[in-house]
Amino acid sequence: MSQNDCCQEEHENGNVTVRVNVDVPKIIKYLCITGVIIVGIIFGTKTFKHMLEHDFLKL
């Protein structure tokens, strides 16, 4: 599907019909990827904090 097919307006006898196509699998894919990234950031920061508390990294 191209960008031009996203929203189409059809003019029929003075009436306007608008079609909007929603790509649900694409939305779900990006929601899942975002969720994985958020969990990774949270886990990474907690692990890094734990490493600093136990002097694993000598800064």
C-alpha positions in Angstrom: 0.0 0.0 0.0 1.4 3.4 -0.9 1.1 6.7 0.9 -1.4 7.9 -1.8 -3.8 5.1 -1.0 -4.1 6.0 2.6 -6.9 8.5 2.4 -9.1 9.0 -0.6 -11.8 11.4 -1.2 -14.6 10.6 -3.7 -16.9 13.3 -4.9 -20.3 12.0 -5.9 -23.2 14.4 -6.7 -22.1 16.9 -4.1 -21.6 14.3 -1.4 -18.1 13.6 0.0 -17.1 10.0 1.0 -13.8 9.6 2.9 -12.1 6.2 3.3 -9.4 5.7 5.9 -7.4 2.4 5.8 -5.8 1.4 9.1 -3.0 -1.1 9.0 -3.5 -2.9 12.3 -0.6 -5.4 12.1 1.8 -2.6 11.5 0.4 -0.7 14.6 0.7 -3.9 16.7 4.3 -4.5 15.5 5.4 -1.0 16.5 3.6 -1.2 19.9 5.4 -4.5 20.6 8.8 -3.1 19.6 8.2 0.0 21.8 7.2 -2.2 24.7 10.4 -4.3 24.4 12.5 -1.1 24.2 10.9 0.3 27.3 11.4 -2.9 29.3 15.0 -3.0 28.1 15.6 0.5 29.3 14.1 -0.2 32.7 16.0 -3.4 33.2 19.2 -1.9 32.0 19.0 1.1 34.4 18.1 -1.1 37.4 21.0 -3.4 36.6 23.4 -0.5 36.2 22.2 1.0 39.5 22.7 -2.4 41.2 26.3 -2.6 39.7 27.1 0.9 41.0 25.8 0.0 44.5 28.0 -3.1 44.7 31.1 -1.3 43.3 31.2 -3.6 40.3 32.3 -0.6 38.2 35.2 1.4 39.7 34.5 4.9 38.4 
